[in-house]
Amino acid sequence: MNKADLVAEVSKVVASKRMAEKAVACILGAISKALKKGQAVTLVGFGTFSVGRRKARVGRNPRTGKEIKIPARKVPKFTAGKALKNAVK
């Protein structure tokens, strides 16, 4: 399922597809904004979006084989909730 499919599903509940697009964009924007601030977003029964840390490490340039340092960085992370895990089983 992609964003367009999600909008189509939401449009079955709301009055129009345009309203569904705005609703999906608003939800995704709110999640992104919270993650940028370093906050976790918990949707009970669904899961938690949070910010994880990836450690600095040494990698290799695939073209030259030369070692390069890859810096530490923040990455988005999702942990599925119990209800979602049970629904997928």
Secondary structure as GFF3:
##gff-version 3
##sequence-region A 1 89
A	DSSP	alpha_helix	3	11	.	.	.	ID=ss1
A	DSSP	alpha_helix	17	36	.	.	.	ID=ss2
A	DSSP	beta_strand	41	43	.	.	.	ID=ss3
A	DSSP	beta_strand	47	54	.	.	.	ID=ss4
A	DSSP	beta_strand	57	60	.	.	.	ID=ss5
A	DSSP	beta_strand	67	70	.	.	.	ID=ss6
A	DSSP	beta_strand	73	80	.	.	.	ID=ss7
A	DSSP	alpha_helix	82	88	.	.	.	ID=ss8
###
